[in-house]
């Protein structure tokens, strides 16, 4: 058969076809989401990626969770452009945005958002934040409430968005305690140490002691998912399938490509973001307690833990214990502590609630936005 192909010239005829197939396989991947991309300077040598999906009407600015970029909204944002002009911001340290060594406190990240609002000349937009972006929303809502018309928290109404003084929070209280203890070192604190020492003895140390007592041993470690295999890393399509299989959520491929290096042959590489960047954001959380503007908080409660926990009795029990001990009291604290907020619970929704329960989120957002002045 091979000889006949050579003799007849059929093999030569197949060469152009093979060439076209090879060219198709090596064509660079293109983001299918209909957005424009620009970079806006927000600080010295710091530029942030801004996505613009277009649309008309009130501006909406979408902010992603920790480790994500604005591309996580690639499939969600276009559903809003019929009535609103939709933007997305990738915070510093992630994706195509600058990765400076500093500037990861909650208020500084909030200032980055304000700088973009100024650059784009957006008049009283509505900010929509997922997960850790709740701290940027609360920073702006606390210090610059007149700059925005409202805030929408997408499973983001946690301790970094609203600090419950009656319960405290181990991470925030620890960071505050460390800052105060650091001032006790010679030459680093006030000349009169008595007020600082008194505050430590009467307030900071008792609060932190309570945090430690409330941290039950069985809740100290969240269940960990199984590690991906070499086959799961063969391509971004395979990686997307693994994420969906483990966590129960189908993230846009563009988002996955922002999160991970693309290696030769299309293999999925290591995370692009530095672990130190994530840690800096966690260490930069603040105590926000006074939010008085229109707010919609959509919470996934109780959460769908994803297939890896749902199918593992031990992991599921640990996950549900964490929900009962931390998430449920926090949702109630947000409801009672923020009278201007409408809190909507979506039972068994994924943490990426705007993906798992897209129609519910769109409905609640449109109702909220329609009522704003």
Helices and strands as residue ranges (DSSP letters): H 2-8, H 10-26, E 36-43, E 46-54, E 59-63, G 70-73, G 77-80, E 85-89, H 106-120, E 125-130, G 131-133, H 134-143, G 145-147, E 148-154, H 170-182, H 194-199, I 200-204, H 205-214, G 217-219, G 231-233, H 236-247, H 253-259, E 260-262, G 264-266, E 268-271, H 275-283, E 295-299, H 307-310, H 313-322, I 323-327, H 328-337, E 341-345, H 353-356, H 358-370
